[in-house]
Amino acid sequence: MAAAKYLKALHNEFGDWLLVIAAYNSGPGYVLKAIKKSGTKDLSDYVLYTTVEPCFMCSYVIRETRIARVVFGAKAGGIGGVYSPYPLLTATDISRWQTLVQVDGGLLETDCLQWLQKAKG
């Protein structure tokens, strides 16, 4: 129930379900900062930097919001949006996604993997 209330509050703030999903996953502050910086809700000129390859759900949101480029360090295995059986982030056979996302993976991969190990405790 708490998640539903939070999603409703995010929708009241953003007025767009894709931005709600982005805010739910990354935190509303990051989405608000991007909107404020650009002066628009259009994220198509943005680069997303992340430690780990985006998962399926995140890849869907990235494609729908038309984020231009994704840079990540470590692969996410079977749940990733690039190196998995379901590479939504790089798919070219979905007609609604006319714009390709530039993907750069493996950036500082060793450092990212070490950081992830430390974060697990």
Phi, psi and omega in degrees: 000323181296321180296319180297319178295320179294317178298319178297318178296319178296321179293323176298326181281316187261330180068017183210122185295328178294320177291328176298313180296317178299316180292323179297321182279320186257343186103135184297333181300320180292318180292317178299320179298318179295318179295316180296316181296318184271339183077013181209163174272002179279115182259015188292347177258008186267153174248131178257120176256131181211151181292321185239146175312132180300142178285181180304309184297316179296321179297321176299312180296319178300314180294316182292326179272358175061035173300133190285323188213143177234129177239126180220162182267295187255147175289150181261006180073219186291352181252002184283158181273001179238301185259062177214174177295345182234075186280071183302328184291333182245006183299138178245358184259013178253110191299329182288343180258081182283333183264127177280150176262130174284126183240127176236106182251159178087009179290119182053041185303314180299315178298318180296317179296320177296317179298317179297321178297318178294320181295329179291337176084000000 
